[in-house]
Amino acid sequence: MNDLLTGLNEPQRQAVEHSGSPLLIVAGAGSGKTRVLTHRIGHLLAERGAHPGEILAITFTNKAAAEMRERVDALVGPRSRAMWVLTFHSACLRILRREAHRLGWKSSFTIYDTDDARRLLTQIVKDLGLDSKKQSPRWFAAEISRLKNELIGPEQAAAKADDARGKLVADVYAQYDERLRLAQAVDFDDIIGSTVHLFQAFPEVAKSYRMRFRHVMVDEYQDTNHAQYTLVRELVGTGDDRAELCVVGDADQSIYAFRGATIRNIIEFERDFPDAKTILLEQNYRSTQTILDAANGVIRNNTERGREKRLWSDEGPGGRILGHTGDNEHDEAAWVANRIDELVDAGETSFGDSAIFYRTNAQSRAFEEVFVRRGIPYKVVGGVRFYERREVRDMLAYLKLTANPDDTVSAMRVVNTPKRGVGDRAVAEVEALAARLRISFPAALHRIDEAPGVSGRARTGIKRFCEILDEATALAQTAPPEEVLDKLIADTGYLEGLEQSTDPRDEGRVENLQELVAVAHEFTEAVVRGTTDAEFEETGEADLTADVPSFLEHVALVSDADSIPDPEAEEGGVVTLMTLHTAKGLEFDTVFLTGLDDGLFPHERSMNKPGDMEEERRLAYVGLTRARKHLHLTRAGTRNIFGQPEYYAASRFLAEIPGDLIEWSESAPPPRVVKSKSTANFGSPIVMRNAADIPSLDVGDRVTHDKWGLGRVVELKGSGPRAQARIDFGDGEPKWVILRLAPVSKL
């Protein structure tokens, strides 16, 4: 017991020992929340007599769940295997697989990811004769997801629709839902919503899980949406027999409103649970005090914060934050590259301990270009990931059909991949047959002889397709996933086609298929290792088995954050480039928070909505608090937008950081343009010349710049207010300037 409390500060100790009433742990960035959660679990087992099987700990990412499992295992040993330490989706999937029969489902239902769902919606849009440019499948997917996160079904959506747009969404939603059920499939939103429905429709089922899980813990509670919030309420229950609830979160780090997360869940926790106790963790163990003062300075401008807190550290002030304003995005990227090289050469950081954050994915391009030229190793998180590559998705579609023979989206994806003579007309005939018989598309493929309009060549191809699937499905009943994949790759001729291709990219695709088989084999080995522990088997928690459905479930739950590169993967590691949303929960010695321009960050879409602006500010707070030692803030005076230079004022967030904390690479902080009375201002406003005052220059002209001194024009482009000049000032790479903005005079 002493080991469990040693080294904890007083609020952490209180959080570990609290019992009885619901507990809210307001955990500031870097305040050791994972340690508190794992030690609380250890305390439940060691001091309060809890059985491991009575504990349910829910996180948002596989990575966080794995880390917590490892830490708990280190504290209490193998008995921790009986606990459920899972993501929301993993926990709900376990429940749904066991209880599927109550909902009229097969236990082998398929999980449709974003791409699968969009393909299905594309087909619905086509069938309804809608203009996919005006009513895109992507838009319908977002609207349906929003409704599902609010636990609004198709019938409710139709009843609530008060305009043509809402009625159209409800109609598409109803068809989408019907086709999912026909395909024995669920999407990611269904995983949560269907579990809530299960508990509400079958109170005895809810009670059985409530009696089982006497201790429920939820991490990152500020990121829960309405469906997840309702799920937690159902799991905990009310009255005297409710389970003990502990939630951990930070309203200041609520940044997923676009996914349906509602900050209200954490801000109003004490209203939802009047007898709740709240404990604030404000001591930060990650960053220097200077970095924390900058973050505190920004976030205090928000009004929706719940319990106010101020992060502090006893690690000392550390160095000042470095700021840089580039002439454009390429100059900004070059400065970042120089700074990384400088820190690595000085031994103050490594590539693997360095990260670049930006507001939008498109901003990575300038950094990638300069890193390639400079030989700096890097990895972009959020690019085309392994499981999103075409050949991998194709083979997974085949594999899904062996687990769920009614999976329409998967069947339509690969019925003619590789090509076997099944064209659009044949597919349309099969669809018509499926609609006429009210069966799934794959079931109609197996009854192809009842579709008279299909050509002999297409009929032969479809029959061969069905044979391949039937044989692989039979094998999947007894064989591990890698063997089934091997058979599918061979029987379909997919690998043979790639190997005979003259397209150099197909060589990489062959390697990806080999890697997929290797991943399946590693999964099988990991499951076998995990279930050989006698105590684990006795608990009845060995849900994952070395079969195709379990492997597909494992693949479906892989998240963006799980693709973060391991700094130890190669000597010195690689610099990580990612959006601020992806950076949540991570930390690095050296951080570059880039693109700090009004309209970019905060994003222009948020500038006129107070709630959206507060979310942008929380995003800035998250970015600032990822840094341990070296924090850098960068921006660009101009950026190319659709090939044209556009001027951006400095981000208002820069004005919210105390000026004495930042050392600018220029002589003064970046200027800001006053846009309204409520907008903060520092420095001198940019002077924008009238058209008549823009200097007329020719290549070879000598000029003077107020900051960079004498120079010579080496290139010109654009005209009028878009006129630009590339000027060599004799101090390295010539600089592009916009003549309407730059303090340039012709000599």
C-alpha positions in Angstrom: 0.0 0.0 0.0 2.8 2.4 0.8 4.3 1.9 -2.7 0.9 2.9 -4.2 1.0 6.3 -2.3 4.7 7.0 -2.4 5.6 10.0 -4.5 2.0 11.2 -5.0 1.3 14.9 -4.2 -1.6 15.6 -1.8 -4.4 16.0 -4.4 -3.2 12.9 -6.3 -3.3 11.0 -3.0 -6.8 12.2 -2.3 -7.9 11.0 -5.7 -6.4 7.6 -5.2 -8.0 7.1 -1.8 -11.5 8.6 -2.4 -14.4 6.2 -2.0 -18.2 6.3 -2.1 -19.5 9.3 -4.0 -18.8 10.0 -7.7 -15.4 11.6 -8.3 -14.3 14.2 -10.8 -10.6 14.5 -11.2 -9.8 17.8 -13.0 -6.4 16.9 -14.4 -4.4 19.7 -15.9 -2.0 19.0 -18.8 1.0 16.9 -17.6 -0.4 16.5 -14.0 0.1 12.7 -13.9 -3.5 11.6 -14.5 -2.6 8.2 -15.8 -0.5 7.5 -12.7 -3.4 8.6 -10.5 -5.8 6.3 -12.4 -3.5 3.2 -12.3 -2.7 3.8 -8.6 -6.4 4.2 -7.9 -7.0 0.8 -9.5 -4.2 -0.7 -7.4 -5.7 0.8 -4.3 -9.1 -0.7 -5.1 -7.6 -4.1 -5.3 -5.1 -3.9 -2.4 -7.1 -1.9 0.2 -10.8 -2.0 -0.7 -11.1 -5.7 -1.7 -12.3 -5.1 -5.2 -12.1 -8.1 -7.6 -10.3 -7.3 -10.9 -13.4 -8.4 -12.9 -15.4 -5.6 -11.2 -13.3 -2.8 -12.7 -14.1 -1.2 -16.0 -11.7 1.6 -17.2 -12.6 3.4 -20.4 -10.2 5.4 -22.5 -10.4 7.0 -26.0 -7.5 5.5 -27.8 -5.9 2.0 -28.1 -2.6 3.5 -27.2 -3.9 5.0 -23.9 -5.6 1.7 -23.1 -2.4 -0.3 -23.7 -0.4 2.1 -21.6 -2.8 1.8 -18.7 -2.9 -2.0 -18.9 0.9 -2.1 -18.8 1.1 0.2 -15.8 -1.7 -1.7 -13.9 0.0 -5.0 -14.7 3.3 -3.6 -13.3 1.5 -2.6 -10.1 -0.7 -5.7 -9.4 0.6 -8.4 -11.7 -1.3 -10.8 -14.0 -4.6 -10.6 -12.1 -5.1 -7.3 -13.9 -6.0 -9.3 -17.0 -9.5 -9.8 -15.6 -10.2 -6.0 -15.8 -11.7 -4.4 -18.8 -9.2 -1.6 -19.7 -10.6 -0.7 -23.1 -11.7 2.1 -25.4 -15.4 3.0 -25.6 -15.7 1.1 -28.9 -13.8 -2.0 -27.7 -15.9 -2.2 -24.6 -19.1 -1.8 -26.4 -18.1 -4.3 -29.1 -17.4 -6.9 -26.4 -20.9 -6.4 -25.0 -22.6 -6.4 -28.5 -20.9 -9.6 -29.6 -22.2 -11.3 -26.5 -25.7 -9.8 -26.6 -26.2 -9.6 -30.4 -29.0 -12.2 -30.4 -31.1 -9.9 -28.3 -31.0 -7.3 -31.0 -31.7 -9.9 -33.7 -28.2 -9.7 -35.0 -25.6 -12.3 -35.9 -22.6 -12.2 -33.6 -20.4 -12.0 -36.7 -21.7 -8.6 -37.7 -19.3 -6.4 -39.7 -17.9 -3.1 -38.6 -18.0 -0.4 -41.4 -15.3 2.2 -41.1 -15.5 5.7 -42.6 -14.7 4.6 -46.1 -17.2 1.7 -46.1 -19.9 4.0 -44.8 -19.2 6.6 -47.5 -19.3 3.9 -50.2 -22.7 2.8 -49.0 -23.9 6.4 -48.9 -22.5 7.0 -52.4 -24.7 4.1 -53.7 -27.8 5.5 -51.9 -27.2 9.0 -53.3 -26.9 7.4 -56.8 -30.0 5.3 -56.3 -32.0 8.3 -55.3 -30.9 10.3 -58.3 -29.3 13.0 -56.2 -26.6 15.3 -57.4 -23.5 14.1 -55.5 -21.8 17.5 -55.9 -24.7 19.3 -54.2 -25.5 16.6 -51.7 -22.3 14.8 -51.2 -22.0 11.4 -49.4 -19.4 13.0 -47.1 -22.0 15.6 -46.1 -24.7 12.9 -45.5 -22.1 10.9 -43.5 -21.4 13.9 -41.2 -25.1 14.7 -40.7 -26.0 11.0 -39.9 -23.1 10.8 -37.5 -24.3 13.9 -35.7 -27.7 12.5 -35.3 -26.4 9.1 -34.1 -24.1 10.9 -31.5 -27.3 12.6 -30.2 -29.0 9.1 -30.1 -31.6 10.3 -32.7 -32.8 7.4 -34.9 -34.2 7.7 -38.5 -37.8 7.9 -37.3 -37.0 10.7 -34.8 -34.9 12.5 -37.4 -37.9 12.4 -39.8 -40.3 13.6 -37.1 -37.9 16.5 -36.2 -37.2 17.6 -39.8 -38.8 21.0 -40.4 -37.4 21.8 -43.8 -36.5 20.0 -47.1 -32.9 19.6 -46.1 -33.7 17.9 -42.9 -36.3 15.6 -44.5 -33.7 14.6 -47.2 -31.2 13.7 -44.5 -33.8 11.7 -42.6 -34.7 9.8 -45.8 -31.1 9.0 -46.6 -30.5 8.1 -43.0 -33.5 5.6 -43.0 -32.2 3.9 -46.2 -28.6 3.8 -44.8 -29.8 2.3 -41.6 -31.9 -0.3 -43.5 -29.0 -1.3 -45.7 -26.6 -1.6 -42.8 -29.0 -4.0 -41.1 -29.5 -6.0 -44.3 -25.7 -6.3 -44.6 -25.5 -7.3 -40.9 -23.1 -4.4 -40.4 -22.7 -1.5 -38.0 -20.7 1.8 -38.3 -18.6 3.3 -35.5 -21.4 5.4 -34.2 -23.7 2.4 -34.0 -21.2 0.6 -31.7 -22.0 3.1 -28.9 -25.6 3.9 -29.8 -26.6 0.2 -30.1 -25.1 -0.5 -26.7 -27.1 2.3 -25.2 -30.2 0.9 -27.0 -29.5 -2.6 -25.7 -29.3 -1.4 -22.1 -32.5 0.7 -22.4 -34.5 -1.9 -24.2 -33.3 -4.8 -22.0 -33.1 -3.5 -18.4 -32.0 -6.9 -17.1 -29.0 -6.8 -19.4 -28.1 -3.3 -18.1 -28.5 -4.6 -14.6 -26.2 -7.6 -15.1 -23.4 -5.4 -16.4 -24.1 -2.8 -13.6 -23.8 -5.5 -11.0 -20.6 -6.8 -12.6 -18.8 -3.5 -13.0 -18.8 -2.0 -9.5 -16.1 0.5 -10.3 -16.3 2.5 -13.6 -13.5 4.9 -14.6 -13.6 7.2 -17.6 -10.5 9.0 -18.9 -10.7 12.1 -21.1 -14.3 12.8 -19.9 -14.3 16.2 -21.6 -14.2 14.4 -25.0 -17.4 12.4 -24.5 -20.4 13.0 -26.7 -24.0 12.6 -25.7 -24.2 8.9 -26.7 -21.0 8.2 -24.6 -22.3 10.2 -21.7 -25.6 8.3 -21.8 -23.7 5.0 -22.0 -21.8 5.9 -18.8 -25.0 6.8 -17.0 -26.5 3.5 -18.0 -23.4 1.6 -16.9 -23.3 3.3 -13.5 -27.0 3.4 -12.8 -28.8 5.4 -10.1 -30.0 4.9 -6.6 -28.4 2.8 -3.8 -27.0 0.1 -6.1 -25.2 2.4 -8.5 -21.6 1.6 -9.3 -18.7 3.9 -8.1 -17.9 6.4 -10.9 -14.6 8.2 -11.3 -14.1 10.5 -14.3 -10.9 12.2 -15.3 -10.7 15.2 -17.6 -9.9 18.8 -18.3 -12.4 21.3 -19.8 -9.4 23.3 -21.1 -8.5 20.4 -23.3 -11.9 19.8 -24.9 -11.2 20.1 -28.6 -13.4 17.6 -30.4 -16.7 19.4 -30.8 -16.5 18.6 -34.5 -16.9 14.9 -33.5 -19.9 15.6 -31.3 -18.0 16.0 -28.0 -19.7 18.3 -25.6 -17.8 20.3 -23.0 -21.0 20.4 -20.9 -20.5 16.8 -19.8 -17.5 17.8 -17.6 -18.5 21.3 -16.7 -21.9 20.2 -15.4 -20.7 16.9 -13.8 -21.4 18.3 -10.3 -24.9 19.2 -11.4 -25.5 15.7 -12.8 -24.1 14.1 -9.7 -24.9 16.5 -6.7 -23.0 14.4 -4.2 -19.8 14.3 -6.4 -16.4 15.3 -5.1 -14.0 17.3 -7.3 -10.3 17.2 -7.0 -8.0 19.6 -9.0 -4.6 18.4 -10.2 -2.6 21.5 -11.0 1.0 20.5 -10.5 2.6 19.9 -13.9 5.4 17.3 -14.2 6.1 17.9 -17.9 6.9 21.5 -18.8 8.9 24.4 -17.6 7.1 27.2 -15.8 7.7 29.6 -18.7 5.8 27.2 -21.0 3.0 26.9 -18.4 2.7 30.6 -17.9 2.2 31.0 -21.7 -0.5 28.4 -21.7 -2.2 29.9 -18.6 -2.1 33.3 -20.3 -4.0 32.0 -23.3 -6.6 29.8 -21.6 -7.6 32.4 -19.0 -9.4 34.3 -21.8 -12.0 31.5 -22.1 -15.2 31.8 -20.1 -16.3 28.1 -20.4 -13.8 26.4 -18.1 -15.6 24.7 -15.2 -13.4 24.7 -12.2 -10.6 27.3 -12.9 -7.1 26.0 -12.4 -3.6 27.4 -12.9 -0.8 25.0 -13.9 2.5 25.2 -12.0 5.7 23.4 -11.9 8.7 23.1 -9.5 11.0 22.3 -12.3 12.1 26.0 -12.7 11.4 28.6 -15.3 13.5 27.1 -18.1 14.5 29.0 -21.3 12.3 31.6 -23.0 10.0 30.7 -25.8 11.4 31.5 -29.2 9.2 33.2 -31.8 9.7 33.7 -35.6 7.8 35.5 -38.3 8.7 34.2 -41.8 8.2 36.2 -44.9 6.1 33.3 -46.2 5.4 29.6 -45.4 8.7 28.5 -47.0 10.7 30.9 -44.9 8.8 29.7 -41.8 9.6 26.1 -42.6 13.3 26.9 -43.3 13.6 28.6 -39.9 12.1 25.5 -38.2 14.5 23.2 -40.0 17.5 25.4 -39.0 16.4 25.4 -35.4 16.0 21.6 -35.3 19.4 21.1 -36.8 20.8 23.6 -34.2 19.3 21.9 -31.2 20.2 18.4 -32.5 23.8 19.4 -33.2 24.0 20.9 -29.7 22.8 17.7 -28.1 19.8 19.5 -26.6 17.2 17.4 -28.4 16.8 14.6 -31.0 14.7 14.3 -34.1 12.5 11.8 -32.3 11.8 14.2 -29.5 10.8 17.0 -31.9 7.3 17.7 -33.2 5.7 20.3 -35.5 2.1 21.1 -35.0 -0.2 22.9 -37.4 -4.0 23.7 -37.6 -4.7 22.1 -41.0 -3.1 19.1 -42.8 -2.3 21.2 -45.9 0.3 23.1 -43.9 2.6 20.1 -43.8 3.7 20.5 -47.4 6.2 23.4 -46.9 7.8 21.5 -44.0 8.1 18.3 -45.9 9.7 20.0 -48.9 12.4 21.7 -46.8 13.0 18.6 -44.7 13.6 16.5 -47.8 16.1 19.0 -49.1 17.9 19.2 -45.7 17.9 15.5 -45.1 15.9 15.7 -41.8 14.0 12.5 -41.2 10.3 13.0 -40.6 7.0 11.3 -40.4 3.6 12.9 -41.2 0.9 11.5 -39.0 -2.5 11.4 -40.7 -1.3 10.7 -44.3 -2.3 7.5 -46.1 -2.0 5.0 -43.4 -1.4 1.3 -43.9 -5.0 0.1 -43.4 -6.2 2.8 -45.8 -4.1 1.7 -48.8 -6.1 0.3 -51.7 -4.7 -3.2 -51.8 -4.9 -3.6 -48.0 -8.6 -2.5 -48.1 -9.3 -4.8 -51.0 -8.0 -7.8 -49.2 -9.7 -6.9 -45.9 -13.0 -6.6 -47.9 -12.5 -10.3 -49.0 -11.7 -11.2 -45.4 -14.8 -9.4 -44.1 -17.0 -11.5 -46.4 -15.7 -14.7 -44.9 -16.9 -13.4 -41.5 -20.1 -11.9 -42.7 -21.5 -13.2 -46.0 -24.1 -10.3 -46.1 -21.5 -7.5 -46.2 -22.8 -5.6 -49.2 -20.2 -2.8 -49.3 -17.3 -5.3 -49.2 -18.8 -7.4 -51.9 -19.4 -4.5 -54.2 -15.8 -3.3 -53.7 -14.2 -6.6 -54.8 -16.6 -8.4 -57.0 -14.6 -7.3 -59.9 -11.2 -6.8 -58.2 -9.1 -8.1 -59.7 -11.0 -7.9 -62.9 -13.2 -10.9 -63.7 -15.6 -9.5 -66.3 -18.2 -8.2 -63.9 -19.1 -4.7 -65.2 -21.5 -2.0 -64.0 -24.4 -3.6 -65.9 -23.9 -7.0 -64.2 -23.7 -5.3 -60.8 -26.9 -3.3 -61.5 -28.7 -6.6 -62.4 -27.5 -8.2 -59.2 -28.7 -5.1 -57.2 -32.1 -5.4 -58.9 -32.3 -9.1 -58.0 -31.3 -8.3 -54.3 -34.0 -5.6 -54.1 -36.6 -7.9 -55.7 -35.9 -10.7 -53.3 -35.1 -8.4 -50.3 -31.8 -10.1 -49.7 -28.3 -8.7 -49.5 -26.1 -8.1 -52.5 -23.7 -11.0 -51.7 -26.7 -13.3 -51.2 -27.9 -12.3 -54.7 -24.5 -13.0 -56.2 -25.0 -16.6 -55.0 -28.3 -16.7 -56.9 -26.9 -15.2 -60.1 -28.7 -17.7 -62.3 -31.9 -15.9 -61.3 -30.7 -12.7 -62.9 -31.4 -13.2 -66.7 -29.8 -9.9 -67.8 -26.2 -10.9 -66.8 -23.8 -11.9 -69.6 -22.2 -15.3 -69.7 -18.7 -13.8 -69.0 -20.0 -11.9 -66.0 -21.9 -14.9 -64.8 -18.8 -17.0 -64.9 -16.8 -14.4 -63.1 -19.4 -14.0 -60.3 -19.6 -17.8 -59.9 -15.8 -18.0 -59.5 -16.0 -15.1 -57.0 -18.6 -17.0 -55.0 -16.5 -20.2 -55.1 -13.4 -18.3 -53.8 -15.5 -16.9 -50.9 -17.2 -20.1 -50.0 -13.9 -22.0 -49.8 -12.2 -19.2 -47.8 -15.3 -19.0 -45.5 -15.1 -22.8 -44.8 -11.4 -22.4 -44.0 -12.0 -19.5 -41.7 -14.1 -21.7 -39.4 -10.9 -23.5 -38.2 -7.9 -21.6 -39.5 -6.2 -18.4 -38.1 -6.6 -15.2 -40.1 -3.2 -15.3 -41.8 -4.0 -18.7 -43.4 -7.3 -17.4 -44.7 -5.6 -14.3 -46.1 -2.9 -16.4 -47.8 -5.6 -18.5 -49.5 -7.6 -15.4 -50.6 -4.5 -13.7 -52.0 -3.6 -16.8 -54.0 -7.1 -17.8 -55.2 -8.2 -14.3 -56.3 -5.0 -13.9 -58.4 -4.6 -10.5 -56.7 -0.9 -11.0 -55.9 -0.1 -12.5 -59.3 -1.6 -9.5 -61.0 0.6 -7.1 -59.0 3.7 -9.1 -59.6 3.2 -9.1 -63.3 2.4 -5.4 -63.4 4.9 -3.0 -65.0 3.7 -0.2 -62.7 6.6 0.5 -60.3 4.1 1.4 -57.5 2.7 -2.2 -57.6 6.0 -3.4 -56.1 5.2 -1.5 -52.9 1.6 -2.9 -53.0 3.0 -6.5 -53.0 5.0 -5.6 -49.9 1.9 -4.2 -48.3 0.0 -7.4 -48.9 2.9 -9.3 -47.4 2.9 -7.0 -44.5 -0.9 -7.6 -44.0 -0.3 -11.3 -43.7 2.5 -10.6 -41.3 0.2 -8.4 -39.2 -2.4 -11.1 -39.1 0.3 -13.7 -38.0 1.5 -11.3 -35.2 -2.1 -10.9 -34.1 -2.5 -14.6 -33.8 0.7 -15.0 -31.9 -0.2 -12.2 -29.5 -3.6 -13.7 -28.8 -2.1 -17.1 -28.2 0.4 -15.7 -25.8 -2.3 -13.7 -24.0 -4.7 -16.6 -23.5 -2.1 -19.2 -22.4 -2.2 -17.6 -18.9 -4.4 -19.9 -16.8 -5.8 -17.1 -14.7 -6.7 -15.1 -17.7 -8.6 -18.1 -19.2 -10.4 -18.7 -15.9 -11.8 -15.1 -15.8 -13.7 -15.7 -19.0 -12.3 -12.6 -20.5 -10.4 -14.2 -23.4 -12.8 -12.5 -25.9 -10.3 -12.1 -28.6 -9.5 -15.4 -30.3 -7.1 -16.1 -33.2 -9.9 -16.0 -35.8 -11.0 -13.8 -38.6 -13.7 -11.8 -36.7 -11.3 -10.9 -33.9 -8.6 -9.9 -36.3 -11.0 -7.7 -38.2 -12.2 -6.1 -35.0 -8.6 -5.4 -34.0 -8.0 -3.8 -37.4 -11.2 -1.7 -37.2 -10.2 -0.2 -33.9 -6.8 1.1 -34.9 -6.8 4.9 -34.5 -4.8 7.8 -35.8 -2.9 8.4 -32.6 -1.7 4.8 -32.7 0.4 5.6 -35.7 2.6 8.0 -33.9 6.2 7.1 -34.7 8.3 5.5 -32.0 11.3 7.8 -31.2 13.5 4.7 -30.8 12.4 3.2 -34.1 15.7 4.3 -35.7 18.8 6.1 -34.4 17.8 9.6 -33.4 14.2 8.9 -34.4 12.2 11.1 -36.8 10.6 14.5 -36.5 6.8 14.2 -36.1 4.5 16.4 -38.2 0.8 16.4 -37.1 -2.3 18.5 -36.7 -3.0 19.9 -33.3 -6.0 17.6 -32.9 -3.8 14.6 -33.3 -1.2 16.0 -30.8 -3.6 15.6 -27.9 -2.2 13.3 -25.2 1.4 13.4 -26.5 4.5 15.2 -25.3 7.9 16.1 -26.8 11.1 17.8 -25.6 10.9 20.3 -28.5 7.7 21.6 -30.0 7.0 24.0 -32.9 3.5 25.5 -32.9 3.3 26.9 -36.4 1.0 28.9 -38.6 0.0 31.4 -35.8 -1.9 33.7 -38.1 -5.4 35.0 -37.6 -7.6 33.2 -40.1 -5.4 30.2 -40.0 -5.1 29.7 -36.3 -7.6 30.6 -35.0 -9.3 29.3 -38.1 -11.4 31.9 -40.0 -14.5 29.7 -39.7 -14.3 30.2 -35.9 -13.7 33.9 -35.8 -17.3 35.1 -35.4 -18.6 32.4 -33.1 -17.6 32.7 -29.4 -18.1 29.0 -28.7 -15.9 28.1 -31.7 -13.3 30.6 -30.8 -13.1 29.1 -27.3 -12.5 25.7 -28.8 -9.7 27.2 -31.0 -8.1 28.7 -27.8 -8.3 25.3 -26.1 -6.6 23.8 -29.2 -3.8 26.4 -28.7 -3.6 25.5 -25.0 -3.2 21.8 -25.9 -0.4 22.6 -28.4 1.5 24.8 -25.9 1.4 22.2 -23.1 2.8 19.4 -25.3 6.3 20.9 -24.9 8.7 19.8 -22.2 11.7 22.1 -22.7 11.8 24.0 -26.0 8.7 25.7 -27.3 8.7 27.7 -30.5 5.9 29.8 -32.0 6.1 30.6 -35.7 4.0 32.3 -38.4 4.3 33.8 -41.9 3.5 37.3 -43.1 2.1 35.9 -46.4 0.9 32.5 -47.6 0.1 31.2 -51.0 -3.6 30.5 -51.3 -4.6 28.9 -54.6 -1.3 30.2 -56.1 -1.8 33.8 -54.9 -0.1 35.4 -51.9 -2.4 36.5 -49.1 -1.5 38.6 -46.1 -2.3 37.3 -42.6 -2.2 39.3 -39.4 -0.5 37.7 -36.4 -2.7 35.3 -34.4 -4.6 36.9 -31.5 -3.4 34.1 -29.3 0.2 35.5 -29.5 -1.2 38.7 -27.9 -2.5 36.7 -25.0 0.9 35.3 -24.1 2.9 37.7 -21.7 5.4 39.4 -24.0 8.3 38.9 -21.6 8.1 35.1 -22.1 8.9 35.2 -25.9 12.2 36.1 -27.5 11.5 36.9 -31.2 14.1 36.2 -33.9 13.2 39.7 -35.2 13.8 42.9 -33.3 10.1 43.3 -32.4 7.0 41.0 -32.1 4.9 40.6 -35.2 2.5 43.4 -35.9 -1.2 42.9 -35.7 -4.0 44.6 -37.6 -6.9 45.9 -35.4 -10.0 44.2 -36.7 -12.5 45.3 -34.1 -12.6 47.0 -30.7 -12.6 43.6 -29.0 -9.5 42.4 -30.8 -6.2 42.8 -28.9 -3.4 44.7 -30.6 0.4 44.9 -30.3 3.2 46.3 -32.4 2.6 48.7 -35.3 -0.2 48.0 -37.9 0.9 47.0 -41.4 0.7 49.8 -43.9 -1.1 48.7 -47.1 -0.2 51.0 -50.0 -2.7 52.4 -52.5 -2.3 51.1 -56.0 -0.6 54.4 -57.1 2.0 54.1 -54.4 3.2 50.5 -55.2 6.8 50.9 -56.6 7.3 50.0 -60.3 10.3 47.7 -60.5 12.4 45.9 -63.1 14.8 43.0 -62.7 18.2 44.4 -61.8 16.8 47.4 -59.9 18.4 48.3 -56.6 16.1 48.8 -53.6 16.2 49.4 -49.9 14.1 47.6 -47.3 13.4 49.1 -43.9 14.5 45.9 -42.2 16.8 44.0 -44.5 18.7 47.0 -46.1 20.0 47.2 -49.6 19.1 44.6 -52.2 18.7 43.8 -55.9 15.5 42.6 -57.7 16.2 39.2 -59.3 12.6 38.2 -60.3 9.1 39.7 -60.6 5.6 38.3 -60.9 2.0 39.5 -60.6 0.7 43.0 -61.2 -1.2 45.7 -59.3 -2.0 44.7 -55.7 -0.7 41.2 -56.4 2.7 42.4 -57.6 5.7 40.6 -56.0 9.4 40.9 -56.2 12.1 38.4 -55.4 15.0 40.4 -53.9 18.6 39.4 -53.1 19.7 41.1 -49.9 23.0 39.3 -49.9 22.3 37.3 -46.8 21.3 33.9 -48.2 18.3 32.8 -50.2 16.6 35.8 -52.1 13.3 36.7 -50.5 9.8 37.1 -52.1 7.9 40.2 -50.9 4.5 41.6 -51.8 5.1 45.2 -52.9 1.8 46.4 -51.6 2.9 45.4 -48.1 6.7 45.4 -48.0 8.5 48.6 -46.8 10.5 48.6 -50.0 11.7 51.8 -51.9 13.4 51.9 -55.3 16.8 53.6 -55.3 
